[in-house]
Amino acid sequence: MDRRFKITLAIFAVIALVLLWGEHKVHLLGALPWLILLACPLIHIFMHGGHGGHGGHRHQVEQSGKSVERRDD
């Protein structure tokens, strides 16, 4: 693509975004609390690794030739 075409396309995209923001700002900001609430299950899944990730896990740690069991509580 020509460089002038890319610059023109970028300018039109910025103008379109500014006009859309001005017209729909109230709708987007009004939905923000609901979007935060809808993000909670996703945060739970990704931060905890799904259900079952809450219990203590036992890991084998090798220490000077001996196998030592360690808990992550």
WOMO-V126521 format. One record per residue. N is the residue number from 0. PSI is psi in whole degrees, 0 to 359 (* if undefined). NEAR is the number of other C-alpha atoms within 12 Angstrom. Layout:
((N:PSI:NEAR) (N:PSI:NEAR))
//
This chain:
((0:149:8) (1:146:8) (2:320:9) (3:324:10) (4:318:11) (5:318:12) (6:316:13) (7:317:14) (8:320:15) (9:320:14) (10:315:14) (11:323:14) (12:319:14) (13:317:14) (14:317:14) (15:319:15) (16:320:15) (17:316:14) (18:319:13) (19:320:15) (20:317:15) (21:324:14) (22:328:13) (23:13:15) (24:318:15) (25:319:12) (26:317:14) (27:316:15) (28:331:15) (29:332:12) (30:351:14) (31:314:14) (32:323:13) (33:324:13) (34:324:14) (35:317:14) (36:323:13) (37:337:13) (38:341:15) (39:313:15) (40:323:16) (41:319:15) (42:319:14) (43:315:17) (44:314:15) (45:330:13) (46:326:14) (47:350:15) (48:30:14) (49:186:14) (50:149:12) (51:354:11) (52:9:15) (53:339:14) (54:169:13) (55:136:11) (56:142:13) (57:133:12) (58:142:13) (59:123:13) (60:124:14) (61:126:11) (62:114:10) (63:49:7) (64:349:7) (65:148:9) (66:118:11) (67:134:13) (68:134:13) (69:139:14) (70:144:12) (71:70:13) (72:*:10))
//
